[in-house]
Amino acid sequence: MRILVATHNYPRHDGDPAGAFVRRIAFGAAAAGHDVTVVAPHAPGLPERVDEGGLVLERFRYAPDALERVAYRGDMHRATLTPGRLLGLPLFLLAFRRALYKTASRIRPDVIHAHWWLPAGWLSTDLGAPLVVTVHGSDVRLLDRSRLARALARRVLARAAAVTTVSDFLARDLTATLPNVSTIVHTAPMPIDVESFARGKTVPKANPPRILYAGNLLESKGIDTLLRAFARLRSSGVDSRLKILGEGPASSSLRRLASELGLDRDVEWAKFVTQDAMPAEYGASTITVLPTKGNAEGLGLSLVEALLAGCAVVGTPAGGIPEVVQDEETGLLFRDGDSEDLAAKLMRLLGDPTLRARLQECGEARVRERFAPQSAVVRFLSIYDAAVRDRRAR
């Protein structure tokens, strides 16, 4: 089978977390004997074409290196694009469309897999092959904010042979938001490099115990609630430290809040690290927290990774998080936005190593079963096969 993968996010180097799950699916399909070509944006300093042993990666140029600022910033689907990047967006879309058309014309794919309905799904609807569209969360949240986005998404998904989401929550949310789209929506979890993250279990735990947040620094992530909960811990005399690992537009306001709460000496701020460094980050931490607000979390992969690395987890009932954190079984849930409740959950876990071990071990067993690369890739290959068979039967 000839498979064309379209994505605006793909690892730029070994260990890069950007679109790492896209690469795992593509490599899994190539390892199964299929011809896979990935079309993704160029970024400064990268080659435009790479043959990665059964998988061909083609990166399209859309501006000189210094002006390639649209992709790989984590806010493609948010209203935080700077004026300069907004000006570059039309060039980006035109170049993406041109690259997809050129590649599809050359390789004549049997199936196209577009990650995120916008932009890749939208730009791939008329390339002459069955289209599988995977939505990841940020592109679904875009539908909440814009009638135009809903109209466009309805058109894209109606023309897809299949639509997949990373969680049952997103599948329900998508079908409720776009009830007139008849395309079948499948839940197909993204594959995780299970054994790499499991190496985190060999890393000694930090002393005093470390609480970790790892992800984008966005208002919707609820990191302010975590800071306030941590301040309660410190005022109660609980010896612990907090590490905020990530980058994003809320960084400055969060640092100010930490200072106002008197946490300057107890909070460590760090920028994103490579994917291969994350197992050690989780492994050294006692608890990983994902305090997302509302429904702004498609699944919560940081919690999956943390469980594999031997770290207990705490989250909110937001979005797909409860599909990873079953309260009192694989982790603990706290009330959205309630710093007092979060502080109580953290205090309980920090004071009860037996509970931490039980929750982590149960959580690890469940995520291994669901997110192992082999099972995830087999799931996608079956979706591709069904799309191709359906096209041939028409």
C-alpha positions as CSV (number, residue, x, y, z in Angstrom):
1,M,0.0,0.0,0.0
2,R,1.2,3.5,-0.8
3,I,0.5,5.9,2.1
4,L,0.8,9.6,2.0
5,V,1.0,11.3,5.4
6,A,0.1,15.0,5.7
7,T,1.0,16.9,8.8
8,H,2.0,20.4,10.0
9,N,3.9,18.8,13.0
10,Y,6.7,16.3,12.7
11,P,9.9,15.7,14.6
12,R,12.7,18.0,13.4
13,H,15.4,15.8,15.0
14,D,15.8,12.7,17.1
15,G,14.1,13.3,20.4
16,D,12.0,16.2,19.2
17,P,8.5,15.8,20.8
18,A,6.7,17.7,18.0
19,G,4.5,15.2,16.2
20,A,6.5,12.2,17.6
21,F,3.3,10.1,17.5
22,V,2.8,10.9,13.8
23,R,6.3,9.6,13.1
24,R,5.7,6.4,15.1
25,I,2.6,5.6,13.1
26,A,4.4,6.3,9.8
27,F,7.4,4.2,10.8
28,G,5.1,1.4,11.9
29,A,3.4,1.3,8.6
30,A,6.7,1.3,6.8
31,A,8.0,-1.5,9.0
32,A,5.0,-3.5,8.0
33,G,6.1,-3.3,4.4
34,H,4.1,-0.3,3.1
35,D,5.5,2.6,1.1
36,V,5.1,5.7,3.2
37,T,5.8,9.3,2.2
38,V,5.4,12.1,4.8
39,V,4.8,15.7,3.7
40,A,5.6,18.2,6.5
41,P,6.8,21.8,6.8
42,H,10.5,22.7,6.6
43,A,12.2,24.4,9.5
44,P,15.5,26.3,9.6
45,G,18.6,24.1,9.1
46,L,16.8,21.0,8.0
47,P,17.2,19.0,4.8
48,E,14.2,19.1,2.4
49,R,14.2,15.4,1.7
50,V,15.2,12.4,3.9
51,D,15.0,8.7,3.2
52,E,14.6,7.2,6.6
53,G,14.7,3.5,5.6
54,G,11.4,2.7,4.1
55,L,9.9,6.1,4.9
56,V,10.5,9.2,2.8
57,L,10.1,12.6,4.5
58,E,9.6,15.6,2.3
59,R,9.7,19.0,3.9
60,F,8.2,21.9,2.0
61,R,9.7,25.4,2.0
62,Y,7.3,28.3,2.5
63,A,9.7,31.2,3.2
64,P,13.4,31.9,3.8
65,D,14.7,30.2,7.0
66,A,14.4,33.3,9.2
67,L,10.8,33.7,8.3
68,E,9.6,30.0,8.7
69,R,7.7,30.7,11.9
70,V,4.2,29.3,11.3
71,A,4.7,25.6,12.2
72,Y,6.3,23.9,15.2
73,R,5.2,26.6,17.7
74,G,2.3,24.8,19.4
75,D,-0.3,27.4,18.7
76,M,-1.4,26.6,15.1
77,H,-5.0,26.3,16.2
78,R,-5.0,29.1,18.8
79,A,-5.6,32.8,18.6
80,T,-2.0,33.6,19.7
81,L,-0.4,33.8,16.3
82,T,1.8,37.0,16.2
83,P,1.1,39.5,13.4
84,G,4.3,38.4,11.6
85,R,3.2,34.8,11.6
86,L,-0.3,35.6,10.5
87,L,1.2,37.3,7.5
88,G,3.1,34.2,6.7
89,L,0.1,31.9,7.1
90,P,-1.2,32.3,3.5
91,L,2.3,31.4,2.1
92,F,2.4,28.4,4.4
93,L,-0.9,27.1,3.3
94,L,-0.2,27.7,-0.4
95,A,3.2,25.9,-0.1
96,F,1.6,23.0,1.8
97,R,-1.1,22.6,-0.7
98,R,1.4,22.7,-3.6
99,A,3.6,20.1,-1.9
100,L,0.7,17.7,-1.3
101,Y,-0.5,18.0,-4.8
102,K,2.9,17.5,-6.3
103,T,3.7,14.4,-4.1
104,A,0.3,12.8,-4.6
105,S,0.6,13.2,-8.4
106,R,4.0,11.5,-8.3
107,I,3.4,8.6,-5.9
108,R,-0.3,8.1,-6.5
109,P,-1.1,7.0,-3.0
110,D,-3.7,4.4,-2.1
111,V,-4.6,6.3,1.0
112,I,-3.9,9.7,2.6
113,H,-3.6,10.1,6.3
114,A,-4.0,13.8,7.4
115,H,-3.2,14.7,11.0
116,W,-5.4,17.5,12.3
117,W,-8.3,18.4,10.1
118,L,-6.8,21.9,9.7
119,P,-4.6,22.5,7.8
120,A,-3.7,19.0,6.6
121,G,-7.1,17.6,6.3
122,W,-8.5,20.6,4.5
123,L,-5.7,20.7,2.1
124,S,-6.0,16.9,1.3
125,T,-9.7,16.6,0.4
126,D,-9.3,16.4,-3.4
127,L,-6.1,14.6,-4.0
128,G,-7.7,11.6,-5.6
129,A,-7.3,9.0,-2.8
130,P,-9.3,7.9,0.2
131,L,-8.7,10.3,3.1
132,V,-8.3,9.4,6.8
133,V,-8.3,12.4,9.1
134,T,-7.1,12.3,12.7
135,V,-8.1,15.0,15.0
136,H,-5.9,15.6,18.1
137,G,-7.8,18.1,20.3
138,S,-6.6,21.6,19.5
139,D,-8.4,21.4,16.2
140,V,-11.6,20.2,17.8
141,R,-11.5,23.1,20.3
142,L,-11.2,25.4,17.4
143,L,-14.8,24.4,16.5
144,D,-16.0,25.9,19.7
145,R,-14.8,29.4,18.8
146,S,-15.8,29.8,15.2
147,R,-18.9,29.2,13.0
148,L,-16.7,29.4,10.0
149,A,-14.4,26.7,11.4
150,R,-17.4,24.4,12.0
151,A,-18.6,24.9,8.4
152,L,-15.2,24.2,7.0
153,A,-14.6,21.2,9.3
154,R,-18.0,19.8,8.3
155,R,-17.0,19.9,4.6
156,V,-13.6,18.3,5.3
157,L,-14.9,15.5,7.5
158,A,-17.8,14.7,5.3
159,R,-15.4,14.0,2.4
160,A,-13.2,11.8,4.6
161,A,-13.3,8.0,4.3
162,A,-12.7,7.8,8.0
163,V,-12.1,10.1,11.0
164,T,-10.1,9.1,14.0
165,T,-9.7,10.8,17.4
166,V,-7.2,10.1,20.2
167,S,-9.9,9.6,22.9
168,D,-13.5,8.6,23.3
169,F,-14.1,12.0,24.8
170,L,-13.0,13.7,21.5
171,A,-15.1,11.3,19.5
172,R,-18.2,12.2,21.4
173,D,-17.4,15.9,21.4
174,L,-16.8,15.9,17.6
175,T,-20.0,14.1,16.8
176,A,-22.0,16.4,19.1
177,T,-20.4,19.5,17.6
178,L,-20.9,18.4,14.0
179,P,-24.0,16.1,14.2
180,N,-24.7,16.2,10.5
181,V,-21.4,14.6,9.5
182,S,-22.1,10.9,8.7
183,T,-18.4,9.8,8.4
184,I,-17.6,7.0,10.9
185,V,-15.5,8.3,13.8
186,H,-13.0,5.8,15.3
187,T,-11.1,6.1,18.6
188,A,-7.5,5.2,17.8
189,P,-5.0,6.1,20.5
190,M,-1.6,7.5,19.4
191,P,1.3,5.1,19.9
192,I,3.7,5.8,22.8
193,D,7.4,4.6,22.9
194,V,6.5,2.4,25.8
195,E,10.0,0.9,26.5
196,S,11.8,4.3,26.3
197,F,9.5,5.9,28.9
198,A,9.8,2.8,31.1
199,R,13.5,3.5,31.5
200,G,12.4,6.4,33.7
201,K,11.7,3.8,36.5
202,T,15.5,3.3,36.9
203,V,16.0,7.0,37.7
204,P,16.3,7.9,41.5
205,K,13.5,10.0,42.8
206,A,14.4,13.6,43.6
207,N,14.8,14.5,47.3
208,P,12.8,16.4,48.5
209,P,9.9,14.9,46.4
210,R,9.3,16.7,43.1
211,I,5.9,17.5,41.6
212,L,6.0,17.9,37.9
213,Y,4.0,19.7,35.2
214,A,5.2,19.1,31.6
215,G,3.5,20.8,28.7
216,N,2.6,24.0,27.0
217,L,2.2,27.1,29.3
218,L,-1.3,28.1,28.4
219,E,-4.1,29.6,30.5
220,S,-6.3,26.6,29.7
221,K,-3.8,24.2,31.3
222,G,-4.7,25.4,34.8
223,I,-1.1,25.8,35.9
224,D,-2.2,28.7,38.1
225,T,-4.3,26.3,40.1
226,L,-1.2,24.1,40.5
227,L,0.9,27.0,41.8
228,R,-1.8,27.9,44.3
229,A,-2.1,24.3,45.5
230,F,1.7,24.0,45.8
231,A,1.7,27.2,47.9
232,R,-0.8,25.5,50.2
233,L,1.5,22.5,50.5
234,R,4.5,24.7,51.4
235,S,2.5,26.7,54.0
236,S,1.5,23.4,55.6
237,G,5.1,22.4,56.0
238,V,5.1,19.7,53.3
239,D,8.7,19.4,52.1
240,S,8.5,19.2,48.3
241,R,9.5,21.1,45.1
242,L,7.6,21.9,41.9
243,K,9.0,21.8,38.4
244,I,7.3,23.5,35.5
245,L,8.7,22.1,32.3
246,G,7.4,23.9,29.2
247,E,7.0,27.0,27.2
248,G,4.1,29.2,26.0
249,P,2.3,32.5,26.1
250,A,1.3,32.2,29.8
251,S,4.9,31.9,31.0
252,S,5.3,35.5,32.2
253,S,2.0,35.7,34.1
254,L,2.7,32.3,35.7
255,R,6.1,33.4,36.9
256,R,4.7,36.5,38.4
257,L,2.0,34.5,40.2
258,A,4.7,32.2,41.6
259,S,6.6,35.2,42.9
260,E,3.5,36.7,44.5
261,L,2.8,33.4,46.2
262,G,6.4,33.4,47.6
263,L,7.5,30.4,45.7
264,D,10.6,31.8,44.0
265,R,12.9,29.3,45.8
266,D,10.6,26.3,45.5
267,V,9.6,26.3,41.8
268,E,12.0,25.3,39.0
269,W,11.2,26.6,35.6
270,A,12.6,24.7,32.5
271,K,12.2,24.9,28.8
272,F,11.1,21.9,26.7
273,V,13.6,19.1,26.6
274,T,14.1,16.5,23.9
275,Q,11.7,13.5,24.0
276,D,14.5,11.1,25.0
277,A,15.2,13.3,28.1
278,M,11.6,13.1,29.3
279,P,11.7,9.6,30.9
280,A,14.3,10.8,33.3
281,E,12.2,13.9,34.1
282,Y,9.1,11.8,34.9
283,G,11.2,9.1,36.7
284,A,12.8,11.7,39.0
285,S,9.4,13.1,39.9
286,T,7.1,11.7,42.6
287,I,3.9,13.1,41.1
288,T,3.0,14.5,37.6
289,V,0.0,16.8,37.5
290,L,-2.1,17.8,34.6
291,P,-4.5,20.5,35.9
292,T,-6.3,21.3,32.6
293,K,-9.5,23.4,32.8
294,G,-12.8,22.8,31.0
295,N,-12.6,20.5,28.0
296,A,-9.3,21.7,26.7
297,E,-7.5,18.3,26.9
298,G,-8.0,15.7,24.1
299,L,-6.4,13.0,26.2
300,G,-3.3,13.9,28.3
301,L,-0.3,12.1,27.0
302,S,2.0,13.5,29.6
303,L,0.1,11.4,32.2
304,V,0.5,8.2,30.0
305,E,4.2,8.9,29.8
306,A,4.5,9.6,33.5
307,L,2.8,6.3,34.5
308,L,5.2,4.3,32.2
309,A,8.2,6.0,33.9
310,G,7.1,5.1,37.4
311,C,5.4,8.3,38.4
312,A,2.1,8.7,40.1
313,V,-0.4,11.0,38.4
314,V,-3.1,13.6,39.3
315,G,-5.5,15.3,36.9
316,T,-8.8,17.0,36.5
317,P,-11.9,15.4,34.9
318,A,-11.2,17.7,31.8
319,G,-11.7,16.2,28.4
320,G,-10.1,12.8,27.9
321,I,-8.0,12.8,31.1
322,P,-10.4,10.4,32.9
323,E,-9.6,7.9,30.2
324,V,-6.1,7.8,31.6
325,V,-6.7,8.6,35.2
326,Q,-9.5,6.5,36.7
327,D,-9.9,8.0,40.1
328,E,-8.6,5.8,42.9
329,E,-7.5,3.2,40.4
330,T,-4.8,4.6,38.2
331,G,-4.4,8.0,39.8
332,L,-6.4,10.7,41.5
333,L,-8.7,13.4,40.1
334,F,-9.3,16.8,41.7
335,R,-12.1,19.3,41.1
336,D,-11.3,21.6,38.1
337,G,-9.8,24.9,39.3
338,D,-10.0,23.9,43.0
339,S,-6.5,24.5,44.4
340,E,-7.6,23.4,47.9
341,D,-8.7,20.0,46.5
342,L,-5.6,19.6,44.5
343,A,-3.4,20.4,47.5
344,A,-5.3,17.7,49.5
345,K,-4.7,15.1,46.7
346,L,-1.0,16.0,46.5
347,M,-0.6,15.8,50.3
348,R,-2.3,12.4,50.4
349,L,-0.1,11.0,47.7
350,L,3.1,12.4,49.1
351,G,2.3,10.9,52.5
352,D,1.3,7.4,51.3
353,P,4.0,5.6,49.3
354,T,1.9,2.4,49.2
355,L,-1.0,4.2,47.6
356,R,1.3,5.9,45.1
357,A,2.8,2.5,44.1
358,R,-0.6,0.8,43.7
359,L,-2.0,3.6,41.5
360,Q,1.1,3.8,39.4
361,E,1.4,0.1,38.8
362,C,-2.3,-0.3,37.8
363,G,-2.0,2.8,35.6
364,E,1.1,1.5,33.9
365,A,-0.5,-1.9,33.1
366,R,-3.5,-0.2,31.5
367,V,-1.6,2.3,29.4
368,R,0.8,-0.4,28.2
369,E,-2.1,-2.4,26.9
370,R,-3.7,0.7,25.1
371,F,-0.8,2.7,23.8
372,A,1.8,0.1,22.8
373,P,3.1,1.0,19.3
374,Q,2.3,-2.3,17.7
375,S,-1.4,-2.4,18.6
376,A,-1.8,1.3,17.7
377,V,-0.2,0.8,14.2
378,V,-2.3,-2.3,13.5
379,R,-5.4,-0.3,14.3
380,F,-4.5,2.4,11.8
381,L,-3.5,-0.1,9.1
382,S,-7.0,-1.7,9.5
383,I,-8.6,1.7,9.0
384,Y,-6.5,2.3,5.9
385,D,-7.4,-1.1,4.5
386,A,-11.1,-0.5,5.0
387,A,-10.9,3.0,3.3
388,V,-9.1,1.5,0.3
389,R,-11.6,-1.4,0.0
390,D,-14.5,0.9,0.3
391,R,-13.2,3.1,-2.5
392,R,-12.6,0.0,-4.8
393,A,-16.1,-1.3,-4.1
394,R,-17.7,1.9,-5.4
